[in-house]
């Protein structure tokens, strides 16, 4: 497997959580607090891969060989799918996992609070996703997570991330609850409105976020968006300018 960190480059995963809104598709975005990676920026949920993210026996819909082919890596590609699912749960409280073949939902307040405790333990490093799944009888819903794009922070940056972006439809059975350590603001927003906020100087965003928003802005609904991603028809052409900004080939 690729090492989790090589020099100043760290492996990472980010997830676009999307839903249909009254004015068209919306994506969940967060504003990072100061003192963390990408301070004050508006971003999608995401973060670094963890040593515990390789759990091939606990995820449905994709195996490591298929993940490796999709990403163009020799081994361990499945870690990116797991990391995207884990980071989504840690940062916005949405868990893409199934119990008895049905996407998990909180059956009562007590269960919601129990999972919030799991969430905090994951963030603290006191719990790993495999233990959570074993305790609650869950399997990760890899079939709900589509591979979207690949970005590598340009060489001039002091800290660099080799990041794979993924996309998933927001489960109707759950609700987003951004973690107070991970954000100072969060909202569901139409991609074109997020781009307008950046153009007006109200939101700070970096190239991977902007190009991703531009890629999903033309779609009229989530179904057509996900279909385009599955068919590989969602990305802009990879120009020299985009390469300089960090965009890479999918594999």
N, C-alpha and C positions, 0 to 999 in steps of 0.2 A: 504494500500500500504506500501511497505518497505519505511522507511525514507530515504531521499536522502543521509544522512550521519548518521552513527552510530559509535560513538567513533571516531577512526581515519580512518574508512573505508568509502569511498565515492563511490556511484554508478556511473558507466561510460559506455560509448559505443564507439566502434571503428568500422570503415568500411574499408574493402578491396575493392578498386575500381579496376576492372580488365578489360583488353581488349586484343584482339588478335593482336600480332605484327608479323613482318616478320619472326622473329626467334622463335616464340612461344608466349604463353600468357605472358603478362606484368602486373605488379601491380604498382599503384601509391604510392610513398613513399616520405616523407618529412624529413628534418633534423631540429630538434628543436633548437631554439636559446638558449643562456644561460639565466638564470634567470627565467625559467618556469619549469613546471613539466617535468621530463625526459630531462634535458638540453643536447644538442649536440647529442642526440640519433636519429637514423633513425627509423621512426615509420610510421604507417598508420594514416590517419585522424581520430580524435576522441577526446573525452573530457567528462566532467561530465554531468550527467543528470541535467535538470533544472526543476523548479517547473511548468513551462509552457509547458512541453513536453507531458502532457496527453491531447491529442486532438482526442478522438475516432471518432468524427463526421467529421474529415477532412482527414482521411486516408483510402485508398482503398486496398483491397487484404488481409487484416488481421484485426481481431477485438481483443478486450482485452482478451476475453475468450480464443481464440486460442493462443494468445501471452503468456498468463499465463501458459497454458499447455505446450507450447514449452520450456519455461524457468523454469518451476517448481516453480512458485511463486503464491501467493494467489490472488493478484490483482495488476493492474498497469503495467503489463509486456509490454503493448503497448508503454510505455514511452521510452523503449530502442530503438525500431524501429524509433520513431520520433527523438530521440536524435542523432541516427546514421545519419539520413537524414539531420538534422540541422547542425551537426558538419561537414559533408561533404561539405555542402554549405558554411559554415563559413570559413573552412580551405582551400578548393581548388576550390570554386566557382561553383561546380557542384550541381545542384538542381534536385533531384529526385521527380518531381512533374508534374502533368498533367493539361492541360487546355483543356476543352471540350474533354476529353478522349485521348488527344495526349500529349506525353511528351513535356514539355516546351522547347522552343528554343528562342534565342534572335533574334527578327525579324529585328532589326537594331541597330545601335550604341547607339541611345538614350535609347532603352530598356535595352541594356547591362549596360549602365551607371546607369540607374534607379535601376536595381537589384544589382549592386555593392554598391549603397547607402544603399539598404535594408540590404545587407550583413554586412556592417559596423555597421549599427544600431543594428543588432542582436548581433554582437560581443560586442558592447558597452552596451548592455542591455536596449537600448532605444526602442526596438521593439521585439515582440514575433512572432513566426512562424504562429500562428493562425491569427494574424492581417495581416501579409503579404499575407497569402492565401486568406483571405476575400477581401483584397484590389485588388488583381490580379485575382481573380476567379480561384484559383488553388486547387487541391487536391493532397495530398502526395501519392506517388507511393509505398505503402507498399508491393505490389506484386512483386516489382523488388528487394527487399531486403531479402536475405536469412540469417537465423541464422547459425553462423559458429562455435563458441566455447565460453568457459567460463573460465575466469582466475581471481584468487584472489591473490593479492600481499601477499607474505609470512609474517608471524607475526613479524619478526624481523625488517621490514621496518618501519621507523617513520611515513610515510604516505602511506596508503594502498588504493587500488582501486578494487572494485568488478566489473569487466569489462566483458561485453558481446561483442563478435566480430561478425560482420555481413559481408556479401559480396554482391556486386552488379556489373553488367556489366556496363562499362562506356557508357553513351548515345552518340551515333554518332552525335547527334544534338548539343552537347556542347563541351567545351574545358576546361581543367584544368587551373586555374589561382591561384596559391598558394598565400595566404595572407602574406604580408610582416611582420606582427606582429607574425604570427604563425610559420614561418619557415625561415631558412637561406639558404635553398636549397631544390629543389624538382625535381623528375624525374620519368619517367616510366622506369621500370627495370624488366628484367626477374628474377623470384625468384632465380634461380640458380646463377645468376650473383650477386644478393644482398648477398647471402650466401657466395660467393667467396670473395666479398669485406670485409665482416666481418672476414672471415678466414685469410685474408691478413693483417688485422689490420687497414684497411682504413675506415671502418664503425663501429660505436658502436651500438649494438642492445642488447636488453634484451630477456630473454627466451620466453615470449609470441610471440614476433615478429619472432624470429628464428624458433620456432616450427611451427608457422603459415606458414612461407615461405617453410619449409620442407614439409608441408602438401600439398601445391599447386604446388610445383616444378615438380612432375611427370606428370602433365596433359599436353596434346598436344594442347588443345584449351579451350576456355572459356566455350563453350557449355558443354563439358564433365565434366569440373570442377564444374559448377553449378548443373549439374545433380547429381554428386556424393554428393554434399552438401545437395541437396534436399532429397536424399536417406539415408543420414547419413553415407556415406562410405568414407569420406574424412579425418578423424582424425586418428592419431596414437593411438595405445593402451595406455590407461592411466596407466602408470607404477608408482611405488612408487617414482622413481626419478622425474618424471614429476609432481607428486603431490607436492613434496617438492619445485619445481620451481613455483608452483602456479596454475597449470592446474587443472580444476575441471570437474566434469561431466556436460553434457549439461543441465541437469535439476535436 
